[in-house]
Amino acid sequence: MLLSELTGLKIFRDPEIEYVTNNSKDASEKTVFVCIHGANSDGHDYIQNAYENGCRVFVCEKDAHIPALPSDAYVIVRSNTRRALAEMSDKIYGSPSKKLRLIAVTGTKGKTSVAFCVNSILKAAGKRTALFGTVGIYIGERYIPSANTTPDSTVLHKYLAESVKEGVEFAVMEVSSQALMQERVYGLNFDASVYTNLSPDHISPLEHKDFDDYRLCKSKLMESSELCIINADDENAGFMAERAKGRVVTVSEKASADYRIAHARYAGDVIMRMLFELSGKKLSAPSPGKFSVMNAAEAAAVCLELGIDEDCVRKGLENAVIPGRFEFVNAYNGAAAVIDYAHNGLSLRSALTVLREYMKETDSNGRLITLFGSIGCRAQKRRAEMAKTAAELSDFIIITSDNPDKENPDDIINEIERGLPSGFSDYVKITDRAEAVRFAAGMLKKGDVLLLAGKGHEKYQLINGIKVPFCEKELLTEALASQPTA
């Protein structure tokens, strides 16, 4: 593609462009380097690096410091380079989103669960799908690891284009508040979006300045969707509905709505599933708890609204598997363990409440043991919230590491400890998470339930900016297998 075609500008000595990037290491001949001002670095500081790598076309932000370059360089100025990156990425890959039906999911909790349920339903209907989210990218059955819940626009459009080539019809996408704030999905028009819920999270100097900013960023998705499925039981539902440009469809367990949830109950001795009715349709949720029912109900609602047959919706929910979301692992001696991605106070409360309900339903006299930590370098408010929640709902706590990154893990653990209620003493601190998992496995007795919170599907620990391989499920399975049986 010629630069003039990519930018819409008249260009002297119009060069051919093959790739657009915001990483100077990837810049080369026939590349456009888009300078992005990020939280930790400024792309404008790397213009010289990109030039030395062979790049000759630069998109810079107005009022940014732009170093002097030789006369063979093109410098294009834009008021918003993040938007420019999204627009150029779309063009260079042939506007793939226009050839797909896009379904977005946003909210503080439940994005991954809803996305996987929708994907499973569409597959049950015989549709070829792609899924973009926290767990990674799936194009059909092909898996591609992804660093972000919603990839940068260059990566996003690349894999949307690959989806088109592989015959995909529907692309299901988790859309984070950061993605909306950073214009990663700018220019995309979604056939449908799902709003799950909202609670204070991702509020820090490197993320959102306050809850109002967080909420406003989430609502941007409602403005670019033809159909908005909204959890009417969430206190911010009205705010989202007011900003919706397309048709609004509500789902509720508490009040009248377009889709009404009723008769939610545990599915007998199958602890990973709940049964419920959605406007008279008998369906199931792939894990226990009311939040799981709402996630499944919203997934069903969006698919029904898009014309998917009721039988396919039922079958898709029955077959849905959600990695790292309430994954049950049978332990020895009649105990059980659960791996879940709960990584803030509210999601931890939801998980522990469900496990308490399960233990009551099964007349368990065991202990509820919680192992958790908190991410380093950001979201510091989570630490006290998680400590308070864990102490309130657990019988014993193991405080450990969870992606400490460049922050001292012991400092994080000590801050969590300070958040525990005065007088609470049923806990231990173990810095090494692998050691903590083995310790937890070794203390399980009949009737106990162990929740390993925070890692979920992740296959790494983030330490000093490096992703060190770490699979909690594999580690737990090995630790349990090594325990003596009664």
N, C-alpha and C positions, 0 to 999 in steps of 0.2 A: 504494500500500500504506500502511495506517495504521501509525504508529509502534508501536502496541501489537502489531500483527501481526509487525512486523519484529523486535521485541525480546522479545516474550513477557511484557512487563510491563503492568500496569494504568496507563494514562496519562490524566491529567486534561487536558481540551481536546486530545484525541488528534489530532495533525496528520497530514497526508498527506505521505508521503515518496516521492520519485521517484528519488533518487540517493544513493549512499554514496561518500565520498571521503576520502583522507588528505592531500589537497593543498588548502590554504586558498584558493588562487587559484580552484579549481573550486567552492568552497562557495558556496551561494546559498540562496534560499528553497526549501523542500521538499527540503533536502539534510541528510544526517547527516555531520558532520565527525568523523572518527576520529583521535584524536591518537596518533601513533606516535613513540616515542623511537628515533631513528636514530643512525647512526654519526657524522654531521656536524651534525645538527640535531634539535631536539625539537619535535614537533608541538604540544605544549602551549603553546609560546611564540607560536603563531600563532592562538590561539583568538580574540583580539580582532580580528584581520584577518578571520577567517571570519565573525564576528558582524557586522562592518561591511559585509560582502558580502551580508548577508541571512540567513545561516545561524542557526538557533535551536536546533539539537539537536547536542550534543557528547558523544562517548564518550571518557572519560579513564581513565588508568591509576591504580590505587590508589597513594596516597602521592605522586603527582605534584603539582607546583605548579599550581593551577587559579585563574586570576584571577577576581575578583568580576565577575559578569555581571548585567544587569538581570533582573527577575522573569519576563520572557517567554522566557527561555532554559531549556532542559532539559539537565541534566548527568547522564549515566549513567556510573557507575563500573564498570570491569571490571578483573580481575586481569591480563588479557593482552589488550591492545587489538589486537594483530596477529591473534589468533584471532577476536576480535570482528569485525574488518574482513572476514576470510574468511567467517565465518558470515553476516554481513549482505549481503555481495556475492552469496553463493549465493542467499539468499532474494529479494533485490530483482530478480534475473534469472530467478527461477522454477526454481531448482535444476537448471540445464541438464546438469550432469555425470551426473545420474541417468538421462538420456535418451540417453547416449552410451556406447560401449564405450571405456574409457580404457586406453592403453598408455603406460607411463612408461619412460624410459631414464635411468640415472644412472651416474656413474663419473668419474674424472679425465679420461680420454681416450676418444674413440670415440663420445660421445653423439650428436653430429650425424650421423656416418656411419651408426650403427645406426638412428637415427630416419628418415633418408632412405631407407635400404634397406627398413625396415618399411613406410614409406609407399608406396614403389614396388611392393612385393609386394601390398599391399592394393588398390592401383589396378589391378594386373594381374588381380586377382580380381574386378574390377568393383565394388569398394566405394567409396563416396564418403567422403573423408577430410578431416581438418584436421590441421595439423602446427604445433606450438609449439616454438620452439627458438632457438638462437644466431643463425641466419640471419634469423629473423623468423617471422611467422605466415602460414600458408597455409590458406585455407578453400576447398577445391576448388582452383581455379586462381587465386583472388584472393590477392594478396600484401599484407600489412600490416607495415610496419617495426615492430620492437620493441626497446626499450632494453635489456632483460634476456633472458638465456637462458630463464628462466621468469618471465613477467610478474607484476607485483603482482596480488594477488587480485581487485582491482576490474577491472583490464584482462582478466585471465584469464577471469573469469566472464562479462564482456561478450561476449568473442569465442567462448566456449563456447556462449552463448545464440544468437549469430549462426550458429554452426555447426549448431545444432539447426534453426533456421529454414530453413537452406539444404539440409536433408536429409542432413547428415553422419551416418554410422553409427559410424566409428572416429575418435578423436582421439589422435594420437601426440604425446607431450610429453617434451621434455628437461627433467629435473628437477635443478637444481643444488643444491649443498650450502647455498648462501645461501638458496635458496627454501625448503628444508626447515627451516633454522635460523630463518628469518623468517616461518614459518607461511603462506607464500603458497599452498600446496596443502593446507592444513589442512581436514579434513572430506571430502576427495576419496577415493573408494574406487576403486582401480585394478584393472581386470580382469587386468592383467599388468604386471610390471615386468621390466626387463633391467638387470643389474649388469655393467658392462664390466670395470673395474679400479680400483685405487686407488694413488696415490703422493703423497708430500708436495707439496701445492700449496695456494694460497689460505690460507696461514698468515701472518697479519700482524695488527697492532693493529686494523685495520678489518674483518678477516674472522674466521678461526678462530684461537683462542689457541694451539692446538697440534694435532698430527696426531690425537691421540685424540679431540679435539672434532670435527675434520673427519670422521673415520671414523664416529663416532657419529651425526652429522647425516645422513650418507649412508645409514646403516642404517635410519633412520626410514621410508624408502620401502618397505623389506621388510615393515614392520609393517602397511602399509595396502594390500597387494596380495594378490589371490587366487591368483596364480601368479607365481613368481619364477624367472626364467631367470638362471643364475649362471655366470660364467666360472670354472670350477673350477681353471684354471691360475694364477689370481691368488692371491697369498699371503694376501689378506684374504677369500677366498671363504668359508672356514669361519665367520668372524665374521658375515658377512652371512647365511649359511644358518641360523645359530643364532637370528637375530632375525626370521626370516621367519615370518609367521603363516599363510601359505597354502602351497600345494604348491610344492616346490622341484624344478627341473629343471636339470641340469648340462650344460655343454658343455666339452669338453676336447680338446686335441691330444696331451697327454702321458700321460693316464691313462684308466682306464675311466670312462665317464660315460653319461648318458642319450643324449647326442648326441656322437659321436666324429668328430673331424676327421682326415682321412688324405689322403696323396698330394697335398699342396699344392705347386704348381709354377707357374712363369711360363708364360703362355699364348703361347708362341712369340714372334713379333715384335710382339705386341700388348702394349706395355709398361704400359698402364693397367689390366691385368686379370690375375687369377690364377685358376687352376682348382683345385678341391679336391673331396673327397668328404665328405659328412656322413652318417654311418651308412649308407653305401652309395649315397646320392643324389648324383649328379654335378651340381655347382653351380659358380658363379663369383663372384669378388669384384670390385667395380668399380675397384679400384686395387691396386698391388703391395704386397707385404709381409705378414708373418705377422699383424700387427695387423689388416690389412684382412680377412684370412681369418677371424679370430675375430669381427670385427664383423659380417661377412656371415653367419657361421654362427649367431650369436646372433639376428640378425634372422630368419633362416630358422626357427630353433627356436621362437621365440615365435609366429610365424605358423602353423607346423605344429600347435603345441599348441592354437591357437585355431580349428583346423579348416580352414585354407586349403589348397587343393589343391597337391600337389607341383609340378605343371606351372606353376601361377601363381607359386609361390615361385621357380622357376628363371627364368621370364620376367621377374619383377620385379627380380631381382638383375642380370640381363643389361642391363636398361634403366635401372638406378639411376644418377642423376647427383647428385653431392654437391658443392655450390658451395664453392670454396676449400679443398677437401680433395684434395691431390695432383692438382691440375689441371695437365695438361701443356700447354705452349705450345711448338710447334715453332719453333726459332730458325733463323737463317740459318747457312750453312756447316756443316751437320751437327751443330750443337750443339742442346741442348734446355734448356728452363727449366720449373721446377715451382713453382707457387704453393700454399702450404700454411699452415694455421692454427697450426702448431707454435709454441707460445709459452712453453714451459718446458723445462727440461733433458731430461726424459724423452721428451717428444714430439719434441723436436729430434733426440735420439739415434735414435729409431725412424725418423724420416724420412731422416736421413743414412745410417743403416745400410741401409735399403732401396735408396737410390740407389747406394750402394757395391755392393750385390749386383747391381743392374741393370747397372751399368757393367762388372762382372766377367762377367755373362752375355752381354753384347753385345761383349765384348773391346774396350771403349773405353779408349783411352790418354790421354784428356783429363783435365782438372782438375775437381774437385768444388768449386764456389764457393758460399759461403753468405752471404746477406745477411740480417741480423736486427738487432733492437733489443730493448727491454724496456719494459713499461708503467710509467708514472710513478705515484708516490704510494702504491704498494702492491706486495706480492709481491716485495720487494727480494731475497729469497734466490735468485730465478730468475737473477739477472744473472750471478753467478759460475758457476752450474751451466751456463748456456747458453754462456758463454765457454769453459769447459773442454771441453764437448762439441764445440763447433764447431771448436776448435783440434785436437782429437784426430782428428776424422773428415773435416775439410775440407782442401783444398790452399790455399785462399785465403779470407779472410773480409772482408766489408764490414760494419762496425758502424755502425748508423744509428738513426733514431728510430722508435718504435712507440707511439703514443698517450701521449706524455709528460705530457699533462694539465697540471697546475699545477707540475710539477717541471721544473727546468731540464734540457732534453734533453742538453746537454753534460755535465752532472753524471752522468746515467744512463749515457751512452756511456763516460765516463771510469771509472765503476765497473765496467762490463763489461770494459773494457780491463785493469783491475787483476786481473780474474779469469783472464786468459790465462796459460798456463804460462810460466815464466821462459824467455827465449830465443826464444819464438815471435814471429816478425816478419813473417809473410806476411799482413798485413792493412792496411786503411785505415779511417779514421774519416770519415764524411760525415754531417753533422748533418741536412741536408735529405733526406728519404727519396726524393723525386722525383729529385733529383740523383743519389742513390745508385743508383737503379734504372737511370737512363740510363748511369751509369758502368759498371755491371755488364753491361748489354747491349753496350756498346762493347768490352769486354775478351773476349767469347766467341770461341773458336776451335773448329775441328772437333773433335768428341768431347767437348767440355766439357759439363758439366751444372750449371745454376744453380738453387739453391734459394732462393726468396724466402720467408722464414719469418715468421710472426706475424700478418700482416694477413688472409690467407685471403679469406673472402667479404666482409670489411668494405669499406664504400664511404666511409670517412672517416678522418681523423686527429683524435684528441682532443687539442686544444691549449687550455690555459687554460679548461677546462670547456666549450669550444665544439667541435662536430663539424664540422670543415672537410672539404668534399668531397674525396675521394681514392680513386680506383679503381686498384688496383695492376695488375690485369689489363689494363685499357685503356692505362695508362701504359707497361707492359712491351711490349705489342703495338705501340704507336706507336714506341717506342724501337728495337725490333728491326727494324721496317719501314724505319727511317731509316738502318740500317747498310749499308755497301757490301758487295756479294757478291764472293766470291773469283773 
